């Protein structure tokens, strides 16, 4: 048996670039091969169908046939076959759902159709002929029906079906016409579904959702809220409802009164919108415009009681509030600025008004209620002059004259008198000479006592104490003070044991130390008190003293003498104790006979004040006690 079959293959091309509606259709290349089969998602009403391949009808049921032998159909490998018979009791049809549609949008479905013979392998073999009738395609519930005549055989022919969506989901209905002569079949491929509306489906993206008009204008320009790109072939339109209801179109969006407005892209040729429920909304605020009030300050310049004044001395201040005006408008106040345009830095008021410094100050009339001035450029001004004279600058910036730029202390003093560097101690009239430790008479402070300063660089200035001013702001007459270390001598004693039994005798050493980093100058002299219970004597040559073992002494560098109470020791000429150095002088002590037990007496070496250049007599002696025991 030889049969003829028409194939329907639906191949959908989806538009993935859309933001919202994406039409979808159940493809014909899905589902299982076989007779009485349908692609996934398809519905049959009184139609005999099959899902076929390029080699067989309904899977492996029957083979395609051409020119006396089995053949292969060029094109898709899986498609829908609808059988058409002369004796169908009712018109057969198949349906497939289309979803994701946008109501009012026009769509185009591209499809192909073809018929071919196929053979039923039985004895005798039966070859089914080709389908000669037409087919219809439509949207269920819509009056538009497109009838297509099958012209070519064994070839896929291209056709298109147009419709307008009335719902978001529709059913596409395909019906083969009865084959009036014999059994046959119809083959179709649906290649694409295309949204023909040029407005697209994206929402309008606004850069602003609110417009606040500025008086006296009470309307807003809706077009100013959109700076994006309008789809080609469409235009931007506005409605007062989100569903673009009839009668709500905004004729002039550049002058929209207070209210809410919804934006759409509109394709006039196809009469379709990008959406049927816009979320792109702009609100124009309602404002109340009050007629402007008149500035009470007027436009006349202020008439001042004076145009110049002298600042007080020495504070250089003037009270601007003492200046009066004769033409001040009612409801205004007189205000002052340090510039003619009442701008930066600021208005002068309050306590500042009563103590302005030298300069020019400008008067304005000011209306606080309207925040306005009588003029933008004041010609009414007061010049506050500086008539105070600085006595220190009588000779301009003349420096205080000095005779030397260097001063050094004279021991035994650790300071110098800066005034020793001055050419004259007599200052300019009405000034005093002051010293600073910097050339700009600034931080930290001026020298409190210039007659006793330590090391550093000091600068003299003439100072007017009334005007608090100086002869110069940069002195070049610096005096460098150098403080050399002065000698500070102090004595100490070394003795192995301070307890003496009858007849005991031993050595001790007096150590004279310099502790201030200044070598001695001149002869050094110290004394030792004589004791009634002990004899003290001394060698006149250098040798060793039995102290802490053996300790060398320097007795040969010293001269010795004595009276009834003291032993006098003086360094020989040319003997120097270096800075932080010392001299060791040896002595011998012996307990006298008959001294009572427990007798305690003090050996007191004392450096003569000022000897050797010593500057400090507070550390010039030391006391060591010795005791007579059993």
C-alpha positions as CSV (number, residue, x, y, z in Angstrom):
1,X,0.0,0.0,0.0
2,X,1.4,3.4,-1.0
3,X,0.3,6.5,1.0
4,X,0.9,10.3,0.7
5,X,1.7,12.2,4.0
6,X,1.9,16.0,4.7
7,X,4.3,16.9,7.5
8,X,3.9,19.8,10.0
9,X,7.1,20.7,11.8
10,X,7.0,23.6,14.2
11,X,10.3,25.3,14.9
12,X,10.1,28.3,17.2
13,X,12.7,31.1,17.2
14,X,12.4,32.9,20.5
15,X,13.4,36.5,21.2
16,X,15.6,36.3,24.3
17,X,16.4,40.0,24.2
18,X,12.9,41.0,25.4
19,X,12.6,42.2,29.0
20,X,9.0,41.0,29.6
21,X,6.8,39.2,27.0
22,X,8.6,36.3,25.2
23,X,6.2,34.4,22.9
24,X,6.6,30.6,23.2
25,X,5.1,27.8,21.2
26,X,5.3,24.0,21.6
27,X,7.9,22.9,19.0
28,X,7.1,20.1,16.5
29,X,10.5,18.5,16.9
30,X,9.8,17.2,20.4
31,X,8.1,14.0,21.4
32,X,8.4,10.3,20.5
33,X,8.4,8.9,17.0
34,X,5.4,6.8,16.1
35,X,1.9,6.5,14.7
36,X,-0.9,8.2,16.7
37,X,1.8,10.4,18.3
38,X,1.9,14.2,18.8
39,X,4.8,16.5,19.6
40,X,4.9,17.4,23.2
41,X,2.3,20.0,24.2
42,X,0.2,19.5,21.0
43,X,-3.5,18.6,21.0
44,X,-5.5,16.6,18.5
45,X,-9.2,16.9,17.7
46,X,-10.4,14.1,15.4
47,X,-7.1,14.1,13.6
48,X,-4.9,11.0,12.9
49,X,-1.3,12.1,13.4
50,X,2.2,10.7,13.6
51,X,5.6,12.0,14.6
52,X,7.8,11.2,11.6
53,X,11.5,11.3,10.6
54,X,13.2,12.0,7.4
55,X,13.2,8.3,6.5
56,X,10.0,6.9,8.0
57,X,6.4,7.8,8.6
58,X,5.6,7.5,12.3
59,X,8.9,6.1,13.5
60,X,9.6,2.9,11.6
61,X,6.0,2.2,10.5
62,X,6.2,3.2,6.8
63,X,9.0,4.4,4.5
64,X,9.0,7.5,2.3
65,X,8.7,6.6,-1.4
66,X,9.6,8.3,-4.6
67,X,10.0,7.1,-8.2
68,X,9.5,3.5,-7.4
69,X,11.8,3.2,-4.4
70,X,12.2,4.2,-0.8
71,X,13.7,7.6,-0.3
72,X,14.8,10.2,2.4
73,X,13.1,13.6,2.8
74,X,15.5,16.5,2.9
75,X,15.1,18.9,5.8
76,X,14.0,18.3,9.4
77,X,14.5,15.0,11.0
78,X,11.5,15.1,13.3
79,X,8.1,16.6,12.4
80,X,4.3,16.3,12.7
81,X,2.3,14.3,10.1
82,X,-1.5,14.8,9.8
83,X,-3.4,12.2,7.8
84,X,-6.2,13.3,5.6
85,X,-9.0,11.0,4.4
86,X,-12.0,11.3,2.2
87,X,-14.3,9.9,4.8
88,X,-13.5,12.0,7.9
89,X,-16.8,12.5,9.7
90,X,-15.7,16.0,10.9
91,X,-12.9,18.4,10.0
92,X,-9.8,17.2,11.8
93,X,-7.5,19.6,13.5
94,X,-4.4,19.9,15.7
95,X,-3.8,22.7,18.2
96,X,-0.7,24.1,19.9
97,X,-0.5,26.7,22.7
98,X,1.2,30.0,22.2
99,X,2.2,31.8,25.4
100,X,3.9,35.0,26.5
101,X,2.0,37.2,24.0
102,X,1.3,40.9,24.6
103,X,-2.3,41.9,23.9
104,X,-2.6,44.1,20.9
105,X,0.8,43.1,19.4
106,X,0.9,41.8,15.8
107,X,2.8,38.5,15.3
108,X,4.0,36.6,12.3
109,X,4.4,32.8,12.3
110,X,6.7,31.3,9.6
111,X,5.9,27.7,8.5
112,X,6.7,25.2,5.8
113,X,4.5,22.5,4.2
114,X,5.2,19.5,2.0
115,X,3.6,16.2,0.8
116,X,5.2,13.0,-0.3
117,X,4.3,9.4,-1.0
118,X,5.1,6.6,1.3
119,X,4.8,2.8,1.0
120,X,3.2,0.2,3.2
121,X,5.2,-3.0,3.0
122,X,2.7,-5.8,2.6
123,X,1.8,-8.2,-0.1
124,X,1.0,-6.8,-2.5
125,X,2.9,-3.6,-1.6
126,X,0.7,-0.5,-1.3
127,X,1.9,3.0,-2.2
128,X,-0.2,5.9,-0.9
129,X,-0.3,8.9,-3.2
130,X,0.4,12.6,-2.7
131,X,-1.9,15.1,-0.9
132,X,-3.5,17.6,-3.3
133,X,-5.9,19.5,-1.0
134,X,-5.2,22.6,1.0
135,X,-4.9,23.4,4.7
136,X,-6.1,26.1,7.0
137,X,-4.3,27.9,9.8
138,X,-5.8,30.3,12.4
139,X,-6.0,31.4,16.0
140,X,-8.8,29.8,17.9
141,X,-11.6,32.2,18.6
142,X,-10.4,34.7,15.9
143,X,-12.2,35.1,12.6
144,X,-9.0,35.3,10.5
145,X,-8.4,32.0,8.7
146,X,-5.6,31.5,6.2
147,X,-6.0,28.7,3.6
148,X,-2.9,27.4,2.0
149,X,-2.9,25.3,-1.2
150,X,-0.3,22.4,-1.4
151,X,1.4,23.0,-4.7
152,X,4.8,21.3,-4.7
153,X,5.5,17.7,-4.0
154,X,8.5,16.4,-2.1
155,X,9.6,20.0,-1.4
156,X,9.2,22.2,1.7
157,X,7.3,25.4,0.7
158,X,7.5,28.6,2.8
159,X,4.4,30.4,4.1
160,X,3.6,33.0,6.8
161,X,0.5,33.5,9.0
162,X,-0.2,36.9,10.7
163,X,-2.4,37.5,13.7
164,X,-3.0,40.0,16.5
165,X,-2.9,38.8,20.1
166,X,-6.1,39.3,22.0
167,X,-4.9,37.4,25.0
168,X,-1.5,36.6,26.5
169,X,-2.1,32.9,25.7
170,X,-3.6,31.7,22.3
171,X,-4.1,28.4,20.5
172,X,-2.8,27.9,17.0
173,X,-5.2,25.6,15.0
174,X,-4.1,23.7,11.9
175,X,-6.6,21.7,9.8
176,X,-6.0,19.7,6.6
177,X,-8.8,19.8,4.1
178,X,-10.3,16.3,3.2
179,X,-8.5,14.6,0.3
180,X,-11.4,13.9,-2.0
181,X,-9.9,10.9,-3.9
182,X,-7.8,8.9,-1.5
183,X,-6.0,8.7,1.8
184,X,-3.1,11.2,2.1
185,X,-1.0,13.2,4.6
186,X,0.1,16.8,5.2
187,X,3.6,17.9,6.5
188,X,4.3,21.3,8.1
189,X,7.3,22.9,9.8
190,X,6.7,26.1,11.8
191,X,10.0,27.9,11.7
192,X,9.4,31.1,13.8
193,X,7.1,33.4,15.7
194,X,8.0,37.1,15.5
195,X,6.6,40.1,17.4
196,X,6.1,42.7,14.6
197,X,5.4,45.6,17.0
198,X,8.3,48.1,16.7
199,X,7.7,49.4,20.2
200,X,9.3,46.4,21.7
201,X,8.4,45.0,25.1
202,X,10.8,46.8,27.4
203,X,9.5,49.2,30.0
204,X,10.4,52.8,29.5
205,X,13.4,53.5,31.8
206,X,13.2,57.0,33.3
207,X,16.1,58.9,34.9
208,X,13.6,60.8,37.2
209,X,10.2,60.0,38.6
210,X,9.4,63.3,40.1
211,X,9.1,66.9,38.7
212,X,8.7,69.9,41.0
213,X,7.8,73.0,39.0
214,X,9.4,76.3,39.9
215,X,7.1,79.3,40.2
216,X,5.7,81.0,38.3
217,X,5.5,77.8,36.1
218,X,3.2,75.2,37.5
219,X,3.7,72.5,34.8
220,X,6.4,70.0,34.2
221,X,8.2,68.8,31.1
222,X,7.7,65.0,31.1
223,X,10.2,64.5,28.3
224,X,13.0,65.8,30.5
225,X,12.8,62.6,32.6
226,X,13.8,60.3,29.6
227,X,17.3,60.4,28.1
228,X,17.4,56.9,26.7
229,X,16.9,55.5,23.2
230,X,13.5,55.1,21.6
231,X,13.1,51.9,19.6
232,X,13.3,52.5,15.8
233,X,9.9,53.0,14.3
234,X,8.3,53.9,17.7
235,X,7.7,57.1,19.6
236,X,7.5,58.0,23.3
237,X,3.9,58.8,24.4
238,X,2.4,59.6,27.8
239,X,-1.0,58.7,29.4
240,X,-2.6,59.5,32.7
241,X,-3.5,55.8,33.2
242,X,-1.0,52.9,33.4
243,X,-3.1,50.9,30.8
244,X,-3.2,53.7,28.1
245,X,-7.0,53.9,28.3
246,X,-8.7,55.8,25.5
247,X,-9.1,59.5,26.3
248,X,-6.1,59.6,28.7
249,X,-3.4,60.4,26.1
250,X,-1.3,63.5,27.0
251,X,-1.3,65.8,24.0
252,X,1.6,68.1,25.2
253,X,3.9,66.3,27.6
254,X,6.2,69.3,27.8
255,X,3.5,71.2,29.8
256,X,2.0,68.6,32.1
257,X,0.0,69.9,35.1
258,X,0.2,68.3,38.5
259,X,-0.6,64.6,38.5
260,X,0.8,61.2,37.6
261,X,1.8,60.2,34.1
262,X,2.8,56.9,32.5
263,X,5.3,56.5,29.7
264,X,4.9,54.1,26.7
265,X,6.7,53.3,23.5
266,X,4.1,53.4,20.7
267,X,4.2,51.9,17.2
268,X,1.6,54.0,15.3
269,X,1.8,51.8,12.1
270,X,0.8,48.7,14.0
271,X,-1.1,50.5,16.7
272,X,0.7,48.7,19.5
273,X,2.5,49.6,22.8
274,X,5.5,48.2,24.6
275,X,3.3,47.2,27.5
276,X,-0.4,47.3,28.6
277,X,0.5,48.1,32.2
278,X,3.2,50.7,32.5
279,X,5.3,51.0,35.6
280,X,7.2,54.0,34.2
281,X,5.5,56.7,36.1
282,X,6.4,60.4,36.7
283,X,4.7,62.6,39.3
284,X,4.4,66.3,38.7
285,X,4.0,68.0,42.1
286,X,1.3,70.5,42.8
287,X,2.7,73.8,43.9
288,X,1.2,77.1,45.1
289,X,2.8,80.2,43.7
290,X,2.5,83.3,45.8
291,X,2.9,86.6,44.1
292,X,6.3,88.1,44.9
293,X,6.5,90.8,47.6
294,X,8.2,94.1,47.1
295,X,11.6,94.5,48.8
296,X,11.3,97.2,51.4
297,X,15.0,98.1,51.2
298,X,14.3,100.0,48.0
299,X,17.1,100.9,45.6
300,X,18.6,104.1,47.1
301,X,22.1,104.2,48.4
302,X,22.5,104.8,52.2
303,X,23.2,108.3,53.3
304,X,25.9,108.2,56.0
305,X,26.7,110.7,58.8
306,X,30.4,110.3,58.0
307,X,32.6,108.7,55.4
308,X,35.9,108.4,57.3
309,X,37.1,107.9,60.9
310,X,40.3,107.2,62.8
311,X,40.9,104.0,64.7
312,X,41.7,104.3,68.4
313,X,45.2,103.8,69.6
314,X,46.8,101.5,70.5
315,X,44.1,98.9,69.8
316,X,43.3,100.2,66.3
317,X,39.5,99.8,66.8
318,X,36.5,101.8,65.7
319,X,32.8,101.5,66.6
320,X,30.8,101.4,63.3
321,X,27.5,101.6,65.2
322,X,28.2,105.3,65.9
323,X,27.7,106.0,62.2
324,X,24.1,107.0,61.5
325,X,22.0,107.3,58.3
326,X,19.3,109.7,57.3
327,X,17.2,107.9,54.7
328,X,16.7,104.4,56.1
329,X,13.4,102.9,54.8
330,X,10.8,101.6,57.3
331,X,11.0,97.8,57.9
332,X,14.7,97.5,57.2
333,X,17.9,97.4,59.1
334,X,21.3,99.0,58.5
335,X,24.0,96.3,57.9
336,X,27.7,96.5,57.2
337,X,30.0,94.4,55.1
338,X,33.8,94.6,54.5
339,X,33.1,94.5,50.7
340,X,30.8,96.5,48.3
341,X,28.8,93.5,47.1
342,X,27.5,92.1,50.5
343,X,29.3,88.8,49.8
344,X,32.3,86.9,51.1
345,X,33.5,86.8,53.8
346,X,30.5,87.9,55.8
347,X,28.3,90.5,57.4
348,X,29.8,92.5,60.3
349,X,27.5,92.5,63.3
350,X,27.2,92.2,67.1
351,X,30.3,92.8,69.1
352,X,32.4,92.9,65.9
353,X,30.5,96.0,64.7
354,X,31.8,97.9,67.8
355,X,35.5,97.0,67.2
356,X,36.4,97.0,63.5
357,X,40.0,97.5,62.5
358,X,41.4,99.9,59.8
359,X,39.8,99.4,56.4
360,X,36.8,100.3,54.3
361,X,33.2,99.2,55.3
362,X,30.1,99.4,53.2
363,X,26.5,100.1,54.3
364,X,23.4,98.4,53.0
365,X,19.7,98.6,53.9
366,X,18.4,95.0,54.4
367,X,14.8,93.6,54.4
368,X,15.0,90.4,56.5
369,X,11.5,89.2,55.5
370,X,12.4,89.3,51.8
371,X,16.1,88.6,52.3
372,X,17.0,91.4,50.0
373,X,19.3,94.5,49.9
374,X,18.8,98.0,48.5
375,X,21.7,97.4,46.1
376,X,24.1,94.9,44.8
377,X,26.9,97.4,44.7
378,X,27.2,99.8,47.7
379,X,28.6,103.3,47.2
380,X,28.1,104.2,50.9
381,X,31.3,103.5,52.8
382,X,33.3,104.5,55.8
383,X,37.1,104.5,55.7
384,X,38.6,103.7,59.1
385,X,42.1,105.1,59.1
386,X,45.2,103.9,61.0
387,X,46.6,107.2,62.5
388,X,48.5,105.5,65.3
389,X,52.3,105.9,65.2
390,X,54.8,103.2,66.1
391,X,57.7,104.8,68.0
392,X,59.9,101.8,67.3
393,X,59.8,102.6,63.5
394,X,60.8,106.2,63.8
395,X,63.9,105.3,61.8
396,X,62.1,102.9,59.6
397,X,63.4,99.4,60.1
398,X,66.7,100.4,61.5
399,X,68.4,97.5,63.4
400,X,69.5,97.8,67.0
401,X,73.3,98.3,66.7
402,X,75.7,95.8,68.3
403,X,79.4,95.8,68.7
404,X,79.9,92.0,68.6
405,X,78.0,89.0,67.3
406,X,79.6,86.6,69.9
407,X,79.6,86.5,73.7
408,X,81.2,83.9,75.9
409,X,80.8,83.5,79.7
410,X,83.6,84.4,82.2
411,X,84.0,81.8,84.9
412,X,82.8,81.5,87.6
413,X,79.6,82.5,85.7
414,X,77.4,80.2,83.6
415,X,75.6,83.1,81.9
416,X,76.4,86.2,80.0
417,X,74.8,89.7,79.8
418,X,73.4,90.3,76.3
419,X,73.5,94.1,76.8
420,X,77.3,93.8,76.7
421,X,76.9,93.4,72.9
422,X,75.0,96.6,72.5
423,X,76.5,99.7,71.0
424,X,74.3,101.8,73.3
425,X,72.0,101.0,76.1
426,X,69.8,104.0,75.2
427,X,66.8,103.0,73.1
428,X,64.9,105.2,70.7
429,X,62.4,107.6,72.4
430,X,59.4,105.9,73.8
431,X,60.8,102.4,73.2
432,X,62.7,99.8,75.1
433,X,65.3,97.3,73.8
434,X,64.1,93.7,74.1
435,X,65.7,90.4,73.1
436,X,64.2,87.3,71.5
437,X,65.6,83.9,70.8
438,X,64.4,84.2,67.1
439,X,64.8,86.8,64.4
440,X,61.0,87.4,64.0
441,X,60.1,88.3,67.6
442,X,57.7,85.4,67.7
443,X,57.2,82.2,69.6
444,X,58.2,81.4,72.3
445,X,58.6,84.8,74.1
446,X,61.0,87.6,74.6
447,X,64.0,87.1,76.9
448,X,62.9,87.8,80.5
449,X,66.3,88.7,81.8
450,X,68.8,89.6,79.1
451,X,71.6,90.2,81.8
452,X,71.8,86.4,82.5
453,X,71.2,84.1,79.5
454,X,72.5,80.7,78.6
455,X,73.8,79.4,75.3
456,X,71.9,80.3,72.1
457,X,71.4,83.0,69.4
458,X,69.6,86.2,70.5
459,X,68.2,89.1,68.5
460,X,67.6,92.7,69.8
461,X,64.6,94.8,68.8
462,X,63.2,98.3,69.6
463,X,59.7,97.8,71.0
464,X,57.0,100.4,71.5
465,X,55.0,99.0,74.5
466,X,52.1,101.4,73.9
467,X,51.5,100.3,70.3
468,X,53.0,96.9,70.8
469,X,55.1,97.2,67.7
470,X,58.7,96.6,66.7
471,X,61.3,98.3,64.5
472,X,61.5,95.3,62.2
473,X,59.9,91.9,61.7
474,X,63.2,90.3,60.7
475,X,66.4,91.1,62.7
476,X,69.7,90.3,61.2
477,X,71.8,91.3,64.2
478,X,72.0,88.0,66.0
479,X,74.3,87.5,68.9
480,X,75.6,84.0,69.5
481,X,76.2,83.1,73.2
482,X,78.6,80.3,74.0
483,X,78.8,79.0,77.6
484,X,82.0,77.2,78.4
485,X,82.0,74.8,81.4
486,X,83.5,76.3,84.6
487,X,85.4,74.4,87.2
488,X,83.5,72.7,90.0
489,X,85.8,71.0,92.6
490,X,84.7,68.8,95.4
491,X,86.8,66.7,98.0
492,X,86.4,63.2,99.2
493,X,88.4,60.9,101.6
494,X,89.5,57.3,101.4
495,X,90.6,55.4,104.5
496,X,90.6,51.6,105.1
497,X,89.4,51.7,108.7
498,X,88.2,54.5,110.9
499,X,88.6,52.7,114.3
500,X,91.9,53.2,116.1
501,X,93.2,51.2,119.1
502,X,96.1,52.5,121.3
503,X,99.1,53.3,119.1
504,X,97.3,52.5,115.8
505,X,98.3,54.5,112.7
506,X,97.4,54.3,109.0
507,X,97.3,56.2,105.7
508,X,94.4,58.1,104.1
509,X,94.0,59.9,100.8
510,X,92.2,63.2,100.1
511,X,90.8,63.1,96.5
512,X,90.1,66.5,94.8
513,X,87.7,65.9,91.8
514,X,86.5,68.2,89.0
515,X,82.9,67.3,88.2
516,X,81.6,70.0,85.9
517,X,83.7,69.4,82.8
518,X,86.0,72.5,83.3
519,X,89.7,72.2,83.8
520,X,91.2,74.2,86.8
521,X,92.8,77.6,86.3
522,X,95.2,79.0,88.9
523,X,96.4,77.3,92.1
524,X,94.1,74.9,93.9
525,X,94.0,75.1,97.7
526,X,92.3,73.1,100.4
527,X,92.7,72.8,104.2
528,X,92.4,69.9,106.7
529,X,91.4,70.4,110.3
530,X,93.9,69.3,113.0
531,X,92.6,66.9,115.7
532,X,93.4,66.9,119.4
533,X,93.3,63.1,119.7
534,X,95.2,62.2,116.5
535,X,98.4,63.3,114.8
536,X,98.2,64.0,111.0
537,X,101.3,64.4,108.9
538,X,102.1,64.1,105.2
539,X,105.0,63.3,102.9
540,X,106.2,66.1,100.6
541,X,107.2,63.8,97.8
542,X,105.0,61.6,95.6
543,X,104.8,58.0,96.6
544,X,102.4,55.3,97.5
545,X,99.7,55.3,100.2
546,X,98.5,52.2,101.9
547,X,94.9,52.7,101.0
548,X,92.9,50.0,99.3
549,X,96.1,48.1,98.9
550,X,98.7,50.4,97.4
551,X,97.5,53.7,95.9
552,X,99.9,56.2,94.3
553,X,99.7,59.8,95.5
554,X,100.7,63.1,93.9
555,X,102.1,64.8,97.0
556,X,105.1,66.1,94.9
557,X,102.7,68.5,93.0
558,X,101.6,70.2,96.2
559,X,102.9,72.5,98.9
560,X,102.1,72.0,102.5
561,X,102.0,74.4,105.5
562,X,100.1,74.5,108.8
563,X,99.2,76.5,111.9
564,X,97.7,75.4,115.2
565,X,94.3,74.5,113.7
566,X,94.7,73.7,110.0
567,X,97.0,72.1,107.5
568,X,97.2,74.1,104.3
569,X,97.7,72.3,101.0
570,X,98.2,74.3,97.7
571,X,99.0,73.0,94.2
572,X,102.3,74.1,92.8
573,X,102.2,76.6,89.9
574,X,101.3,74.9,86.6
575,X,99.5,72.0,88.2
576,X,96.1,71.5,86.6
577,X,93.2,69.1,87.3
578,X,91.8,68.4,83.9
579,X,88.0,68.5,83.1
580,X,86.4,65.6,85.0
581,X,89.8,64.7,86.4
582,X,91.1,64.3,90.0
583,X,94.2,64.7,92.2
584,X,95.2,62.2,95.0
585,X,97.1,63.7,98.1
586,X,98.3,61.2,100.7
587,X,98.3,61.7,104.6
588,X,99.2,59.7,107.7
589,X,97.2,59.6,110.9
590,X,98.1,58.2,114.3
591,X,96.1,57.9,117.6
592,X,97.8,59.9,120.4
593,X,98.6,58.3,123.7
594,X,96.1,58.8,126.6
595,X,93.2,59.5,124.3
596,X,90.1,58.2,126.1
597,X,88.3,55.3,124.6
598,X,85.2,56.1,122.4
599,X,86.6,59.5,121.5
600,X,85.3,60.5,118.1
601,X,86.7,63.4,116.0
602,X,86.1,64.7,112.4
603,X,88.6,65.1,109.7
604,X,87.3,67.9,107.4
605,X,89.1,68.6,104.1
606,X,87.7,71.9,102.7
607,X,88.5,73.5,99.3
608,X,89.1,77.2,99.5
609,X,86.3,79.0,97.6
610,X,87.2,80.2,94.2
611,X,90.6,78.5,94.2
612,X,91.5,76.8,90.9
613,X,88.5,78.6,89.3
614,X,86.0,76.7,91.4
615,X,82.5,78.2,90.9
616,X,80.5,76.2,93.4
617,X,81.3,76.4,97.1
618,X,78.3,74.4,98.2
619,X,80.2,71.1,97.7
620,X,83.6,72.2,98.9
621,X,84.0,70.0,102.1
622,X,83.6,66.5,103.3
623,X,83.6,65.1,106.8
624,X,85.0,61.8,107.9
625,X,84.8,60.6,111.5
626,X,87.5,58.6,113.3
627,X,87.1,56.9,116.7
628,X,89.5,55.8,119.5
629,X,88.7,52.2,120.7
630,X,90.2,49.6,123.1
